[in-house]
Structures are given as structure tokens and as C-alpha cells.
Amino acid sequence: AMACGSGRKDPTNVSSDSAGSLGARPGNASRGIASSSDSVVHQLAAQAAALRVSPLLLTDVSDKMLARLYRAALIFTFPSLGEGFGLPVLEAMASGTAVIASDISSIPEVAGDAAILIPPRDPRAMAAALRHLITNTQHRQELALRGQNRATAFSWDVSAVRTLEAYEEALATPHSLVEASP
């Protein structure tokens, strides 16, 4: 699974509880990837050590490497507490990776029916969603396909066409936004 966070997110409250709920035990080969700020990476590393798991923690990941990580991930988790748009969710979906993400902020609108949405502060919901997608290959593949289809609705080409249509509609409709002064 791949988890993503940044300095303004708080993945730490979910990470240890979710791993514990999944049955992380000493010697398990549990691995995760966190692309995050240094302070969050240190918190995640401490929690991983306490659980005796060995996540790979990365910072300052290039766009090229991030694309590779998305494609290589079995599942992308994004328990964001507040998001402007949800670009990481969209990037993961475009890469063909099943997504588990927050059910708040802009994420539900971006993800549509192409992700499992969970309360970001609920480690049991995160663990259940992870367990489900790890063990249910068919649903994981279905979400990955839905995600790729959903991501096409947010392409630059689609955005350009919609913007052009909005301008054409605005120009074709008479507006009296500015009234002439006497």
C-alpha cells in the first residue's frame, strides 16, 4: 500500500492504529510508502518501529518517481483531513491504482465512485478498507479501472473544452453586468 501525506495533513493518527488493526506483528512483511515532510516522516518512523514494521519513508520525491510509485502500489491511501482539490487521489487513479481516501473535503467529488471513502480519523475503517482491497482482487481491479476512467474527466483536454464552452456560452448570452452611467 502507498500512503501519502504532507506537513498540513495528519496521517500519523491513522497509521499506527490501522497497522495494528490489520494485525501487524513482529516479522510481518508490512510495507508502506509515505511521501511527506520531515517531521511527519519522523513520527511515522517512530510508530513503525514500535510496531516492528519496515515502511519505506520517502521525502522530496520527483514527479517521475512519484508516477512510478503510484503504478507500483497495490493500493493508495489518502486519509487527508483537508484538501484543496485532491490531486494525489486523481494521480493515483490515473495510474491505475485502487484508492482509499477521506470522505471529507473535496475528495468525494474528485473520487466519485472510483474509490473507497472512509472517515480520515477512523483507523478501524481504514484497516477494514485495506483488508478488503488486499483480499478482494476483483474489487481492487474494478476500482483501479473506474479510477482510470474517472481521471479522464479531469484531463487538460477536457478542461480546455469545458472552458471554451463556458466562454462561448458567456459571449452568446446578453449580460448587463455593467450599466452605463448617465
Summary of the structure (lengths in Angstrom):
residues: 182
radius of gyration: 19.8
end to end distance: 66.5
largest distance: 82.2
contacts: 551
relative contact order: 0.13
helix: 51%
strand: 12%
